[in-house]
């Protein structure tokens, strides 16, 4: 099956410390989540290995190995809403050096079931406003610098 991003929701939680092991679903179980509303785009998120390359003169070949993993930056865009608690939390988080918990909930739940989710920690690297043209909605653009693996929770059928 394929699914649309329409109906997906993004939430910000509290601060979370980085750790050397991968995060698991249980690491986020005590979070209090605040929805960030007015979303237009969720961007992308996921691991990419850094390339380590070595030119081997005697072989006339470049050899590559995988280095550290980087989950990238998730670029989100939302319509500015001054009274939105989630957008206010983003603005406040950008002013700190801390990582925050984030949760994406998709609109893909089977009948009577639960939707799939993605959870991770990230620094709010930037929050800026875009005004564009007269016929544009003012937008809040934010860059989430992901500092962990992305925990995947699959949609599940109802019991």
C-alpha positions as CSV (number, residue, x, y, z in Angstrom):
1,X,0.0,0.0,0.0
2,X,1.0,3.6,-0.4
3,X,0.0,6.5,1.9
4,X,-0.2,10.3,1.7
5,X,1.5,12.6,4.1
6,X,-1.9,14.4,4.5
7,X,-3.1,14.1,8.0
8,X,0.3,13.5,9.5
9,X,1.1,15.2,12.8
10,X,4.3,16.4,14.3
11,X,4.9,16.7,18.1
12,X,7.6,18.2,20.2
13,X,8.4,16.8,23.7
14,X,10.8,17.7,26.4
15,X,14.6,17.7,26.4
16,X,16.4,14.3,26.0
17,X,20.0,13.6,26.5
18,X,22.1,12.0,23.7
19,X,23.3,8.5,24.3
20,X,25.7,6.1,22.6
21,X,23.2,3.3,22.0
22,X,20.2,3.6,19.7
23,X,17.0,4.9,21.1
24,X,14.0,2.5,21.4
25,X,10.3,3.2,21.6
26,X,10.3,3.0,25.4
27,X,12.8,5.9,25.7
28,X,9.9,8.1,24.6
29,X,7.1,6.6,26.8
30,X,7.1,9.3,29.5
31,X,7.1,12.2,27.1
32,X,4.4,14.9,27.2
33,X,3.8,15.8,23.6
34,X,2.7,19.1,22.2
35,X,1.4,19.2,18.6
36,X,3.0,21.6,16.1
37,X,0.0,22.6,13.9
38,X,-0.4,24.3,10.6
39,X,2.1,21.9,8.9
40,X,2.7,22.3,5.2
41,X,5.8,20.1,4.8
42,X,7.6,17.6,7.0
43,X,10.8,17.3,5.0
44,X,12.7,14.1,5.3
45,X,14.7,12.2,8.0
46,X,16.8,9.1,8.1
47,X,20.3,7.7,8.4
48,X,23.1,8.1,5.8
49,X,26.5,6.7,6.4
50,X,29.5,9.0,6.0
51,X,31.9,7.8,3.3
52,X,35.5,7.1,4.1
53,X,37.5,6.6,1.0
54,X,41.1,5.6,0.5
55,X,42.9,5.6,-2.9
56,X,45.0,2.4,-3.2
57,X,47.9,3.3,-5.5
58,X,49.0,-0.3,-6.2
59,X,45.4,-1.3,-7.1
60,X,44.5,1.8,-9.0
61,X,41.2,1.8,-7.1
62,X,39.4,3.8,-4.5
63,X,38.1,1.7,-1.6
64,X,35.2,2.9,0.5
65,X,34.0,2.0,3.9
66,X,31.1,3.3,6.0
67,X,31.8,5.8,8.7
68,X,29.5,7.3,11.3
69,X,25.8,7.6,10.6
70,X,24.0,10.9,10.3
71,X,20.2,11.2,10.4
72,X,20.3,14.6,8.7
73,X,18.2,17.7,9.2
74,X,14.4,17.6,9.0
75,X,13.2,20.8,7.4
76,X,9.6,21.6,8.5
77,X,7.3,24.3,7.2
78,X,4.2,25.5,8.9
79,X,1.7,28.3,8.5
80,X,2.6,30.9,11.3
81,X,0.1,30.7,14.2
82,X,1.2,32.9,17.0
83,X,-1.1,31.1,19.5
84,X,0.1,27.6,18.6
85,X,1.7,26.0,21.6
86,X,3.8,23.7,19.4
87,X,5.2,26.6,17.4
88,X,5.9,28.5,20.6
89,X,7.8,25.4,21.9
90,X,9.9,25.3,18.7
91,X,10.8,29.0,19.1
92,X,11.8,28.4,22.7
93,X,13.8,25.2,21.9
94,X,15.8,27.1,19.2
95,X,17.1,29.4,22.0
96,X,18.6,26.4,24.0
97,X,21.6,24.1,23.3
98,X,19.5,21.0,24.2
99,X,18.1,18.1,22.2
100,X,14.3,17.6,22.2
101,X,12.1,14.6,21.6
102,X,10.1,14.7,18.4
103,X,7.3,12.4,17.2
104,X,5.7,12.1,13.8
105,X,2.3,10.3,13.7
106,X,1.1,9.3,10.2
107,X,-2.5,9.0,9.0
108,X,-2.2,5.3,8.0
109,X,-3.9,3.4,10.8
110,X,-5.9,0.4,9.6
111,X,-9.6,0.2,10.6
112,X,-9.7,0.2,14.4
113,X,-5.9,0.1,14.6
114,X,-3.0,2.4,15.4
115,X,-1.0,4.6,13.0
116,X,2.7,4.3,12.3
117,X,5.1,6.7,14.1
118,X,8.7,8.0,14.0
119,X,10.5,9.3,17.1
120,X,13.9,10.8,17.5
121,X,15.8,13.5,19.3
122,X,17.0,16.7,17.6
123,X,18.3,20.2,18.2
124,X,16.1,22.9,16.8
125,X,18.9,24.4,14.6
126,X,16.8,27.3,13.2
127,X,13.4,28.9,13.2
128,X,12.8,31.6,10.7
129,X,9.7,33.3,9.1
130,X,9.1,33.5,5.4
131,X,6.7,36.1,4.1
132,X,6.9,35.6,0.3
133,X,4.3,37.3,-1.9
134,X,1.0,39.1,-1.2
135,X,-0.9,35.9,-2.0
136,X,1.2,33.7,0.3
137,X,0.6,32.4,3.8
138,X,3.3,33.6,6.2
139,X,5.4,30.5,7.1
140,X,7.5,29.3,10.0
141,X,10.5,27.3,8.7
142,X,12.4,25.2,11.2
143,X,15.4,22.9,10.8
144,X,15.6,20.0,13.2
145,X,19.2,18.6,13.5
146,X,18.5,14.9,14.2
147,X,20.9,13.6,16.8
148,X,19.8,10.0,17.1
149,X,18.5,7.0,15.2
150,X,14.9,7.3,14.0
151,X,12.7,4.9,16.0
152,X,10.1,3.3,13.7
153,X,6.8,2.1,15.0
154,X,4.7,0.4,12.4
155,X,0.9,0.7,12.1
156,X,-0.9,-2.1,13.8
157,X,-4.3,-3.7,13.4
158,X,-6.9,-3.3,16.1
159,X,-7.4,-6.1,18.7
